[in-house]
Amino acid sequence: MGNNDVAPTAKDTPGPVAGEALKDAARWPGYGLIAIGLAAMALSLAGFAVGRNPLATIGAVVAALALSSGVIWQFAGHRRLQNRRGSGTPERPEDAAPLN
């Protein structure tokens, strides 16, 4: 069995690879903002449950801001990687668009 059909380096792969986004340190703040938003949402729901409405409202606002900022950060990072990769023809079948 030979390894002739294997790419010589990981950098030769034209499309996204599973787990590649976690290696990109520029996207980590987005993941952190999403985590903070989810924690703030859980805490604000708990605050509403025990009757601390003013603090829970502040937590809900923080959650909304953090979640939306994190999602925007991730979307911008995704667009940045797409633009860097280019729009050439994919070499792997799983990267090709579905036929209509």
C-alpha positions as CSV (number, residue, x, y, z in Angstrom):
1,M,0.0,0.0,0.0
2,G,1.4,3.3,-1.0
3,N,0.7,6.8,0.1
4,N,0.7,8.3,-3.4
5,D,-2.9,9.6,-3.1
6,V,-2.2,11.6,0.1
7,A,-1.5,15.3,0.0
8,P,2.1,16.0,0.8
9,T,1.3,18.8,3.3
10,A,-1.8,20.0,5.1
11,K,-1.4,23.4,3.5
12,D,-2.2,21.9,0.1
13,T,-5.8,21.2,1.1
14,P,-7.9,23.9,-0.6
15,G,-11.1,23.8,1.5
16,P,-12.0,23.9,5.2
17,V,-10.9,21.1,7.4
18,A,-12.6,20.0,10.6
19,G,-11.2,21.8,13.6
20,E,-9.3,24.3,11.5
21,A,-11.3,27.2,12.9
22,L,-10.1,26.5,16.4
23,K,-6.5,26.8,15.3
24,D,-7.1,30.4,14.0
25,A,-6.4,32.6,17.0
26,A,-8.1,35.6,15.3
27,R,-11.5,33.8,15.9
28,W,-11.0,33.1,19.7
29,P,-12.5,36.4,20.9
30,G,-15.7,35.5,19.0
31,Y,-15.8,32.1,20.8
32,G,-15.2,33.9,24.1
33,L,-18.0,36.4,23.5
34,I,-20.4,33.7,22.6
35,A,-19.5,31.8,25.8
36,I,-19.9,35.0,27.9
37,G,-23.3,35.6,26.2
38,L,-24.5,32.1,27.0
39,A,-23.4,32.4,30.6
40,A,-25.0,35.8,31.0
41,M,-28.3,34.5,29.4
42,A,-28.3,31.5,31.9
43,L,-27.7,33.9,34.8
44,S,-30.3,36.3,33.7
45,L,-32.9,33.5,33.4
46,A,-32.0,32.5,36.9
47,G,-32.3,36.1,38.1
48,F,-35.8,36.3,36.5
49,A,-36.7,33.0,38.2
50,V,-35.8,34.3,41.7
51,G,-37.3,37.8,41.2
52,R,-34.2,39.9,40.7
53,N,-35.7,41.7,37.7
54,P,-33.4,44.7,37.4
55,L,-30.2,42.6,37.6
56,A,-31.7,40.0,35.3
57,T,-32.6,42.7,32.7
58,I,-29.0,44.0,32.7
59,G,-27.8,40.4,32.3
60,A,-30.2,39.9,29.4
61,V,-28.8,43.0,27.7
62,V,-25.3,41.9,28.3
63,A,-26.2,38.5,26.9
64,A,-27.7,39.9,23.7
65,L,-24.7,42.2,23.1
66,A,-22.2,39.5,23.7
67,L,-24.0,36.9,21.6
68,S,-24.5,39.2,18.7
69,S,-20.9,40.5,18.9
70,G,-19.6,37.0,19.0
71,V,-21.7,35.8,16.0
72,I,-20.6,38.9,14.0
73,W,-17.0,38.2,14.9
74,Q,-17.3,34.6,13.7
75,F,-19.0,35.6,10.5
76,A,-16.3,38.2,9.7
77,G,-13.6,35.6,10.4
78,H,-15.4,33.2,8.1
79,R,-15.6,35.8,5.3
80,R,-11.9,36.6,5.8
81,L,-10.9,33.0,5.3
82,Q,-13.2,32.6,2.3
83,N,-11.7,35.6,0.6
84,R,-8.2,34.4,1.4
85,R,-8.9,31.0,0.0
86,G,-10.4,32.3,-3.3
87,S,-13.2,31.0,-5.4
88,G,-11.4,28.5,-7.5
89,T,-12.7,25.1,-8.4
90,P,-12.6,22.7,-5.3
91,E,-10.4,19.7,-5.7
92,R,-12.2,17.6,-3.1
93,P,-15.7,16.3,-4.0
94,E,-17.1,17.3,-0.5
95,D,-16.3,21.0,-1.2
96,A,-18.3,21.1,-4.4
97,A,-21.7,22.8,-4.4
98,P,-24.7,20.6,-4.8
99,L,-26.2,20.2,-8.2
100,N,-29.6,21.8,-8.8
